[in-house]
Amino acid sequence: MSKSDSPTTIQKTFCTTREAADLLGMSVGTVQMWVESGMLQAWKTSGGHRRVLRDSVDALLQKRSPLPKEIESIAVAQPLKVLVVEDDIHLLRLYQTNLASWPMRPTVKLMDNAIAALLEIGRDRPDLLITDLKMPDMDGFKMLRVLRQAPEMAPCKIVVVTGLDAAEIQQRGGLPSGVEVFPKPIPFARILSIATALAQSARAQSL
């Protein structure tokens, strides 16, 4: 067979919602929600089926770049799941050190950007989400607006720790109801009280 006769591999520029879900490691429902929120670019066929641009899936996958190994996570398999989203690597180390001493010994995951956090939430919903608001690419405001559209996130307690004051938060559109907001520096004692209440509630429901 000559070179001109050899088969040519054509890279698909789009995928189905099922294929996108498999690539991202999450449910089809979450992918559909992200399409509706604009996080993933897609269109509908004449038959009403969504087709997701592969470039937009790849862009999200690139945001999953791992953190330095020493602050990747606190791998303690316990019921309370905590996700921390903060782009300052020094504050992430501070969270890691402090949360490791919590008496309920939570499972803690640390993310340095909102897109990586949304990918993680799509795979495994946390019981407690602690997030900053000012972050590059996607800020905490956009992340929380996306999460507000997900019914499965309703049980998750959300805590914002930010350097913005109340007026600045309102100027940027405010936050969803039920979100607790604390100013920096990080109020670890108050966040521990919230986590303790969540752990006690989960324990009571399991009895």
N, C-alpha and C positions, 0 to 999 in steps of 0.2 A: 504494500500500500504506500503510495507517495504521500509526501507531507500535505499536499493539497487535499488528499482523500481522508486524512485523519480526522476523527471526530473532534469537535470543538466544545469545550465546557462553557456554558453560559451561566454566569452568576446571577441568581434571581435578585431583583432590586426590591422585592416586596415579599411579605409572608402572611399567612393567615394568623388570626388571633391565637389559635392553638399553637402554631409554630413559634410565635412571639412569646407566648407563655412558657413554652418549653425552654427557649433560649434564656429567658430571664429568671426561670426557676420559680414561677408563681402561677396563680390561678388565671383562667381565662377571664373571669369576672374582674379581676384587678387590672388586667391589660385593657379591657373594655373601658374601665373607669379612667385609666390614664389617657386613652384615646379621646374620651369626652372632655377631659381637662386640658388637653393640648400638649401633654408631656410626650406623647407618641404621635407621629404624623401618620394619618391614614385616610382612606377614602372608602366609599361603598360601591360595590359592583351593582350592575343593573338588577341583580337578583337579591340585593340587600345585604350581601356579605362584606364584612370589613376586610380590607387589605392594608397591612401596616408596612410603611417604608422601612426596609432593612437598615438603611443608614441611621434612622432614628433609634432603632433597637441597639445598633452597635454603639451609638453615642452614649446610651445609658450604660451599656456594659463597660465602657471605658471608664466610667465614673466609679467603678467598683475597685479601683486601685487600692491595694491593701495598705493599712497603716503600718508603721514600724512594728516589728514583732513584739517589742517590749510593752506596747500599749494596745495590742490588738484586741484583747478582751480579758475579762476576768472569768475564767472557765470553771465556774462552780455550779454544778447542776442542781439547782434548787427551784422551787415553784415560782418565786417572784422574778419576772423578767424585766430588766431595765435597759432602755436604749438611750444613750447620750449622743447628742449631735452638737458638735462645737468645732469650729475651724481653727481655733488656737491650740496648737499641739501641746503647749505647756499647761493649758487648762484641762485638756484631756488627761494628761498625766496626773493632775491634781484630782480629777474625778476618779480615776482608776484607784489611786492610793486611798482616798477617803471611802469610796463605796465598798472596797474590799474589807473594810473593818465593820460594816454594818452587821448587826447581830443575826438578821434573818438570812445572811449569806446569799444574796441574790445572784442570778446569772446576769452579767452586765456585758453589753456590746457597745463599742465606741466607734462612732463614725465622724469623719471630718468634713462631710458635705451632705447637703440635703438630698441630693439625688441618690447617693449610696444608701442613705437612711430609708428612703422610700422603697428602694429595692429590697432592703432587709425586712421592712415592715410587710411588704407584699408576700414574703416567704414565711415570716414568723412574727405575729403581732405581739408587741410588748405589753406588759401590764402598766408600766410607767415610762413615759417619754419625757426626757429632759432636753430642751433645745435652746440654742441661741437664736436670735432673729437676724442679725447682720452677718451674712455669709456670702461668698462669691457664687457666681452662676445662678443658683436658685437660693433665695433667702428663706428664712423661717416663715415669713408671712405666706409665701406661695406654697410652701410645703404643707402648712396647716390648712390652707384653703383646699388643697388636693385631698388631704385626709378627711376633711369635713364631709366630702362627698361619698366616703366609704362607710356604709352602715356597720360593717364589722369592726370599725375602730371606735364605736361608741363606748365600749367598756374601758377603753384605755384612758388612764389619767395622764393629762398633759401639763407639764410645768415648763414655763419659759423663764430663763435666766438671761437678762439682757442689760446692756449699758444704756439703752434708750429709756427716756422718761415717758410718762403717761401721755403727754401731749404729742410727742413724736410718734408713739404707737398709733394714736388716733389719726394723725396726719397721713399715716401709711395705710389706713383702712381698718385699723383695729384688729382684734383677734376673735376667734370663735368663742361662744359662751362656754363657761366651764373651765376655761384655761386659767391656771393660776400663774401670776406674773410676779417675779422677784427681781430686784435690782442686783447688779454685780457690786461687790464681790459675792461669790457663790454662797448662799445661806445653807450650808450643809445640814445644820441642826433642824431647820424647818423642812427641808426635803426629806430628811430621815423620818420625821414625824409622819409625813404623807406616806412614805414607803411602809412604815410600820403599820399604819391603819389599813393599807391595801393588803399586806401580808396577813393581818389578823382577820380581815374580812374573807379572804380566800380560804384560810384555815377553817373558819366557822362554816363556810358553805360546803366544805368537803366532809364535815362530820355527819 
